[in-house]
């Protein structure tokens, strides 16, 4: 049982912690460190509730499915289409963000124009996606100890340079500023059906792994934000490792930005392969069209001038994550109704979550548009 719990937790933590962590210090600092940490805890708890709901749904439903499959079972064809839209929006937003971020991180190490490095990265990553070399897109599960060690090293290097004045800012009115980027960083929902597939119908392990899969990223995110904002304060950069390197020296430039490049590259390739296979297997497009739709949409958006890393992360998190959360809450209620176990508390909790996500989507659209 302990081994199953470890495997399930590692899978969820590995899926949750990705390149989104790099944008957290910048948006948290804009709100104030203490403000941002409070928002992180609140958003994390909301995602925790949604993940537990989905975990239970995977047990209620017969057979193995992904998010679109559960949406179709409980919400019909319209639900499946909406979940597909959410997945496509989330993946393309992430691919665009990583394309922007890779150029900035590589430029921080070697100098030169970030735009050119983004294009070089695009060509290399696209070739890997075209060839379908899945082995290069290392499982996020194996990234967990690497990420934890790097964040711990960054913390240890940062401690002598931390200014506690950078860490005492709290502004209630700015609670929602980091909402989108934090939601993006906590999105690991797609891993839960995989957990169900790997460990079976053991509700206790599924729920425990989901709770641990929230606590571990929360701790690492707070530690990384503490280190970055403590050192940089108002000079915190959009990709935090770039700013840390400028203050802590070239060793931090190498450590932080090699970590950033690796994290974004593996995430880019894994997501691109996933959406490429969706077009090929689910929508029956040939390999050529699947590949072109996968890689050239984010490239087109990049060339059109969408190059603000944190804005892309925040929009993607708030919109795609918000739609995911709303649909999962609706799926949960339908699933409980079908097995005749729905309670008044289920309705209350689902309604609160749906309203929270709707508010987050509305706020984000108002702020950005």
DRENVOTI-18545 format. One line per 4 residues: number of its first residue (from 1); for each residue z, x, y of C-alpha. Coordinates in nm, 4 decimals. Each point is the difference from the previous one (the first is absolute). Example, Ala and Ser with C-alpha at 12.3 -4.5 7.8 and 13.67 -1.06 7.14 Angstrom:
2
1> 0.7800:1.2300:-0.4500; -0.0660:0.1370:0.3440
This chain:
369
1> 0.0000:0.0000:0.0000; 0.0852:0.2825:0.2412; -0.3380:0.1598:-0.0612; -0.1769:-0.3290:0.0712
5> 0.2003:-0.0431:0.3204; -0.0922:0.3529:0.1092; -0.3695:-0.0577:-0.0739; -0.0068:-0.3340:0.1799
9> 0.1889:0.1330:0.3030; -0.2222:0.3090:0.0212; -0.3110:-0.2150:-0.0081; 0.1190:-0.2236:0.2843
13> 0.1367:0.2867:0.2115; -0.3183:0.2004:-0.0534; -0.2170:-0.2909:0.1030; 0.2163:-0.0813:0.3033
17> 0.0353:0.3499:0.1451; -0.3376:0.1145:0.1215; -0.1583:0.1235:0.3178; 0.1589:-0.2875:0.1935
21> 0.3163:0.2083:0.0268; -0.1793:0.2329:0.2433; -0.0326:-0.2712:0.2668; 0.3586:-0.1247:-0.0163
25> 0.1735:0.2482:0.2372; -0.2492:-0.0643:0.2822; 0.0327:-0.3783:0.0010; 0.3769:0.0113:-0.0633
29> 0.0471:0.2378:0.2939; -0.1927:-0.2382:0.2279; 0.2606:-0.2653:-0.0767; 0.2988:0.2351:0.0000
33> 0.1347:0.1685:-0.3139; 0.2848:-0.2446:-0.0699; -0.2216:-0.2970:0.0855; -0.2664:0.1226:-0.2415
37> 0.2487:0.0612:-0.2806; 0.1327:-0.3550:0.0354; -0.3564:-0.1338:-0.0137; -0.0662:0.2156:-0.3057
41> 0.3005:-0.1425:-0.1853; -0.0920:-0.3586:0.0904; -0.3682:0.0353:-0.0916; 0.0956:0.1847:-0.3176
45> 0.2302:-0.2851:-0.1040; -0.2782:-0.2533:0.0630; -0.2386:0.2010:-0.2182; 0.2762:0.0348:-0.2623
49> 0.0288:-0.3815:-0.0188; -0.3767:-0.0380:-0.0347; -0.0139:0.2671:-0.2714; 0.2799:-0.1643:-0.1996
53> -0.1820:-0.3332:0.0293; -0.3199:0.1573:-0.1314; 0.1932:0.1737:-0.2777; 0.1273:-0.3378:-0.1190
57> -0.3486:-0.1523:0.0240; -0.1372:0.2707:-0.2300; 0.2549:-0.1137:-0.2590; -0.0714:-0.3720:0.0419
61> -0.3797:0.0295:-0.0336; -0.1710:0.0400:-0.3332; -0.2068:0.3128:-0.0471; -0.0450:0.3009:0.2280
65> -0.1535:-0.0319:0.3449; -0.0271:0.1702:0.3371; 0.0771:-0.1635:0.3341; -0.3330:-0.1820:0.0167
69> 0.0570:-0.1337:-0.3526; 0.3416:-0.1469:0.0846; -0.1452:-0.1477:0.3199; -0.2707:-0.1762:-0.1995
73> 0.2458:-0.1334:-0.2623; 0.2423:-0.1511:0.2499; -0.2043:-0.0542:0.3188; -0.3480:-0.0569:-0.1387
77> -0.3301:0.1548:0.1040; 0.0908:-0.0117:0.3699; 0.3167:0.1981:-0.0690; -0.2015:0.2594:-0.1911
81> -0.2462:0.0339:0.2886; 0.2801:0.0427:0.2527; 0.1698:0.2629:-0.2162; -0.3340:0.1825:-0.0340
85> -0.0398:-0.0049:0.3799; 0.3509:0.1412:0.0356; -0.0711:0.2793:-0.2490; -0.3336:0.0907:0.1611
89> 0.1517:-0.0030:0.3506; 0.2904:0.2149:-0.1143; -0.2129:0.2529:-0.1866; -0.2642:0.0422:0.2712
93> 0.2708:0.0357:0.2643; 0.1708:0.2681:-0.2072; -0.3291:0.1845:-0.0690; -0.0801:0.0058:0.3723
97> 0.3508:0.1251:0.0857; -0.0208:0.2792:-0.2573; -0.3460:0.1005:0.1230; 0.1440:0.0392:0.3510
101> 0.3180:0.1687:-0.1203; -0.1719:0.2567:-0.2205; -0.1994:0.1350:0.2940; 0.3125:0.0365:0.2138
105> 0.2045:0.1683:-0.2756; -0.2748:0.2485:-0.0947; -0.0615:0.0791:0.3666; 0.3717:0.0764:0.0447
109> -0.0286:0.2765:-0.2614; -0.3415:0.1513:0.0719; -0.0728:-0.1067:0.3567; -0.3324:-0.1518:0.0977
113> -0.1143:-0.3600:0.0513; 0.1837:-0.2639:-0.2025; -0.3136:-0.2181:0.0027; -0.1972:0.2621:-0.1939
117> 0.2775:0.0473:-0.2568; 0.0158:-0.3776:-0.0522; -0.3711:-0.0045:-0.0793; 0.0307:0.2953:-0.2402
121> 0.2905:-0.1720:-0.1747; -0.2036:-0.3208:-0.0186; -0.2877:0.1802:-0.1751; 0.2275:0.1681:-0.2557
125> 0.2053:-0.3115:-0.0734; -0.3112:-0.2189:-0.0202; -0.1535:0.2359:-0.2564; 0.3155:-0.0278:-0.2120
129> -0.0085:-0.3805:0.0255; -0.3723:-0.0043:-0.0867; 0.0645:0.2090:-0.3096; 0.3019:-0.2121:-0.0888
133> 0.2221:0.3042:-0.0579; 0.3266:-0.1883:-0.0413; 0.1912:0.3097:-0.1017; -0.0240:0.1350:0.3550
137> 0.1767:-0.3084:0.1343; 0.3323:0.1132:-0.1424; 0.2302:-0.2879:-0.0878; 0.2399:-0.0749:0.2825
141> 0.2755:0.0071:-0.2611; -0.0349:0.3773:-0.0280; 0.0164:0.0293:0.3788; 0.3584:-0.1312:0.0154
145> 0.1888:0.3260:-0.0691; -0.2477:0.1948:0.2155; 0.0457:-0.2367:0.2946; 0.3793:0.0011:-0.0401
149> 0.0139:0.3823:-0.0070; -0.2285:0.0363:0.3033; 0.2036:-0.2503:0.2029; 0.3220:0.1790:-0.0974
153> -0.1513:0.3357:0.1075; -0.1158:-0.1501:0.3292; 0.3529:-0.1300:0.0563; 0.1562:0.3399:-0.0750
157> -0.2459:0.1813:0.2318; 0.0575:-0.2609:0.2708; 0.3818:-0.0064:0.0076; 0.0445:0.3003:0.2376
161> -0.2443:-0.1535:0.2494; 0.1255:-0.3603:-0.0036; 0.1151:-0.1421:0.3330; 0.2393:-0.2891:-0.0664
165> -0.0950:-0.1544:0.3376; -0.3339:-0.0898:-0.1584; 0.1788:-0.2071:-0.2656; 0.2243:-0.2362:0.1972
169> -0.2592:-0.2214:0.1690; 0.0251:-0.3742:-0.0749; -0.2058:-0.2710:0.1731; 0.0183:-0.3506:-0.1454
173> -0.3137:-0.1110:0.1868; -0.2073:0.2616:-0.1871; 0.0997:-0.0997:-0.3539; -0.3534:-0.1077:-0.0902
177> -0.1867:0.3059:0.1293; 0.0105:0.1887:-0.3359; -0.0386:-0.3191:-0.2108; -0.3579:0.0545:-0.1189
181> 0.0302:0.3676:-0.0905; 0.3299:-0.0616:-0.1822; -0.1485:-0.2902:-0.1968; -0.2972:0.2223:-0.0905
185> 0.2382:0.2712:-0.1234; 0.1902:-0.2432:-0.2262; -0.3052:-0.1615:-0.1616; 0.0110:0.0819:-0.3698
189> -0.0419:-0.3560:-0.1212; -0.3072:0.0716:-0.2110; 0.2135:0.2188:-0.2292; 0.2177:-0.2897:-0.1181
193> -0.2580:-0.1560:-0.2346; -0.0474:0.3506:-0.1443; 0.3758:0.0257:-0.0588; -0.0131:-0.3309:-0.1870
197> -0.2900:0.1349:-0.2078; 0.1817:0.3214:-0.0889; 0.3509:-0.1278:-0.0829; -0.0604:-0.3583:-0.1077
201> 0.2084:-0.3071:0.0808; 0.3323:0.1743:0.0678; 0.1163:-0.1778:0.3162; 0.3073:0.2209:0.0454
205> -0.2040:0.3237:0.0056; -0.2678:-0.1493:0.2247; 0.2556:-0.1155:0.2598; 0.1992:0.3270:-0.0159
209> -0.3160:0.2095:0.0406; -0.1049:-0.2108:0.3006; 0.3397:0.0511:0.1678; -0.0072:0.3758:-0.0654
213> -0.3637:0.0017:0.1112; 0.1230:-0.1261:0.3375; 0.3076:0.2232:0.0400; -0.1701:0.3331:-0.0782
217> -0.2878:-0.0378:0.2516; 0.2456:-0.1355:0.2592; 0.2155:0.3136:-0.0327; -0.2988:0.2378:0.0183
221> -0.1535:-0.1852:0.2968; 0.3263:0.0142:0.1953; 0.0415:0.3711:-0.0797; -0.3562:0.0785:0.1123
225> 0.0321:-0.2062:0.3194; 0.3404:0.1584:0.0721; -0.1460:0.3515:-0.0355; -0.3178:-0.0662:0.1974
229> 0.1485:-0.1994:0.2887; 0.3115:0.2193:0.0125; -0.2181:0.3050:0.0635; -0.2864:-0.1485:0.2023
233> 0.1521:-0.2948:0.1871; -0.2574:-0.1501:0.2368; -0.2480:0.2693:-0.1079; -0.0252:-0.1451:-0.3521
237> -0.3672:0.0088:-0.1012; -0.1985:-0.2771:-0.1709; -0.0046:0.2098:-0.3181; 0.3547:0.1330:0.0071
241> -0.0652:0.3209:-0.1956; -0.2386:0.1244:0.2713; 0.2691:-0.0159:0.2678; 0.2626:0.1537:-0.2275
245> -0.2296:0.2942:-0.0655; -0.0413:0.0665:0.3724; 0.3802:0.0260:0.0448; 0.1189:0.1505:-0.3292
249> -0.2719:0.2610:-0.0408; -0.3037:0.0705:-0.2130; 0.1869:-0.0355:-0.3314; 0.0690:-0.3612:0.0911
253> -0.3620:-0.0419:0.1109; -0.1083:0.1050:-0.3482; 0.2707:-0.1841:-0.1947; -0.0165:-0.3237:0.1962
257> -0.3746:-0.0273:0.0401; -0.0943:0.1122:-0.3516; 0.2353:-0.2743:-0.1170; -0.1692:-0.2446:0.2406
261> -0.3509:0.1015:-0.1103; 0.0905:-0.0300:-0.3677; 0.1765:-0.3354:0.0407; -0.2836:-0.1539:0.2004
265> -0.2734:0.1419:-0.2243; 0.1489:-0.1323:-0.3231; 0.0677:-0.3371:0.1621; -0.3549:-0.0190:0.1415
269> -0.1632:0.0789:-0.3346; 0.2265:-0.2298:-0.2014; -0.0577:-0.2958:0.2345; -0.3742:0.0656:0.0266
273> -0.0316:0.0109:-0.3787; 0.1955:-0.3250:-0.0257; -0.2189:-0.1959:0.2427; -0.3144:0.1570:-0.1454
277> 0.1006:-0.1314:-0.3442; 0.0830:-0.3415:0.1482; -0.3549:-0.0311:0.1331; -0.1465:0.1240:-0.3287
281> 0.2133:-0.1889:-0.2528; 0.1075:-0.3150:0.1873; -0.3037:-0.0642:0.2186; -0.2624:0.1458:-0.2371
285> -0.1653:0.2267:0.2579; -0.1829:0.3066:-0.1313; 0.1478:0.3481:0.0421; -0.2116:0.0791:0.3044
289> 0.0968:-0.3051:0.2044; 0.3650:0.0261:-0.1101; 0.0138:0.3603:0.1188; -0.1745:-0.0698:0.3312
293> 0.2269:-0.2940:0.0838; 0.3047:0.2098:-0.0911; -0.0589:0.3100:0.2102; -0.2314:-0.0946:0.2852
297> 0.2026:-0.2866:0.1471; 0.2943:0.2281:0.0946; -0.2499:0.2678:0.1143; -0.1780:-0.2542:0.2210
301> 0.3307:-0.1100:0.1549; 0.0931:0.3659:0.0575; -0.3320:0.0773:0.1696; 0.0425:-0.3120:0.2142
305> 0.3047:0.1670:0.1526; 0.2956:-0.1462:-0.1921; 0.2017:0.3215:-0.0166; 0.3575:-0.0893:0.0951
309> 0.1984:0.0828:-0.3156; 0.3154:-0.1979:0.0738; -0.1850:-0.3019:0.1409; -0.2077:-0.0245:-0.3174
313> 0.3103:0.0373:-0.2178; 0.1923:-0.2615:0.2006; -0.2824:-0.2557:0.0012; -0.0698:0.0477:-0.3698
317> 0.3665:-0.0308:-0.0927; 0.0692:-0.3074:0.2124; -0.3168:-0.1932:-0.0892; -0.0655:0.0927:-0.3636
321> 0.3703:0.0326:-0.0843; 0.0769:-0.3259:0.1770; -0.2692:-0.1920:-0.1885; 0.1183:0.1546:-0.3282
325> 0.3575:-0.1072:0.0702; -0.0954:-0.3571:0.0903; -0.2133:-0.0431:-0.3120; 0.2648:0.1479:-0.2320
329> 0.2683:-0.2326:0.1409; -0.2330:-0.2958:-0.0635; -0.0824:0.1255:-0.3504; 0.3727:0.0303:-0.0768
333> 0.0712:-0.3623:0.0964; -0.2944:-0.1275:-0.2073; 0.1112:0.2098:-0.2971; 0.3585:-0.1311:0.0209
337> -0.1281:-0.3564:0.0267; -0.2175:0.0448:-0.3055; 0.2940:0.1096:-0.2170; 0.2203:-0.2655:0.1638
341> 0.2575:0.2517:0.1278; -0.0609:-0.0300:0.3725; 0.3168:-0.0380:0.2083; 0.0688:-0.0852:0.3616
345> 0.0861:0.3659:0.0643; -0.3503:0.0988:-0.1191; -0.1568:-0.2283:0.2610; 0.2297:0.1273:0.2743
349> -0.0568:0.3684:-0.0779; -0.3775:-0.0391:-0.0390; -0.0230:-0.1912:0.3274; 0.1985:0.2674:0.1848
353> -0.2219:0.2768:-0.1422; -0.3236:-0.1836:0.0786; 0.1151:-0.0644:0.3574; 0.1053:0.3660:0.0374
357> -0.3410:0.1239:-0.1126; -0.1815:-0.2560:0.2168; 0.2051:0.1113:0.2991; -0.0811:0.3647:-0.0770
361> -0.3738:-0.0725:-0.0244; 0.0053:-0.2055:0.3225; 0.1966:0.2656:0.1894; -0.2340:0.2767:-0.1170
365> -0.3164:-0.1915:0.0954; 0.1506:-0.0805:0.3419; 0.1041:0.3602:0.0646; -0.3265:0.1626:-0.1077
369> -0.2543:-0.2597:0.1097
